Amino acid sequence: MKLLDHLPEHPAISWVPFHPGHVLSLSDVRSKMFEQHAMVARLEAQASMGDAITAFLYGKPVACFGYSVIWAGVAEMWLYVDEAARRYGKTMTRAGLVFADYATISANLHRLQISVECNDKRAVRWGQVLGFEVEGRLRRFGPNQDDFFIMSKI
């Protein structure tokens, strides 16, 4: 199964293999976190343990999806998104559904999980739309000691 063949088509959006530098091109404030916390190396490591893609909107990176296998049957999916991608919610949601299914099938997963900042209600709802359920709270988990939810899709 080739992931790029199954992602939703949109005239303004193209899908390309992920490169960690794509995250640094996101204009969202969260991209600054990567410059401050040397997260690019971590993303390279995560992407090497699974698959990852980037959505380009008119030639500019706006969303990076990936997953990394933790151990056999279990992986963590991640997404970094620019505010501009949110205007294409249906396409991004379809891509998220395809990506989660692709990860589950290609890595033979029985569990796929995400961690989502508790205060980001929009991200929590989006995770639920993708079929993830809140399992618990990761206290002081984020780089700014914010609480995150651990959500899973079994």
Buried (B, 14 or more C-beta within 10 A) or exposed (E): EEBEEBBBEBEEBBBEEBBBEBBBBBEBEBBEBBEEEEBBEEBBEBBEBBBBBBBBBEEEBBBBBBBBBBEEEBBBBBBBBBEBBBEBEEBBBBBBBBBBBBBBEBBEBEEBBBBBBBEBEEBBEBBEEBBBEBEEEBEEBBEEEBEBBBBBBE
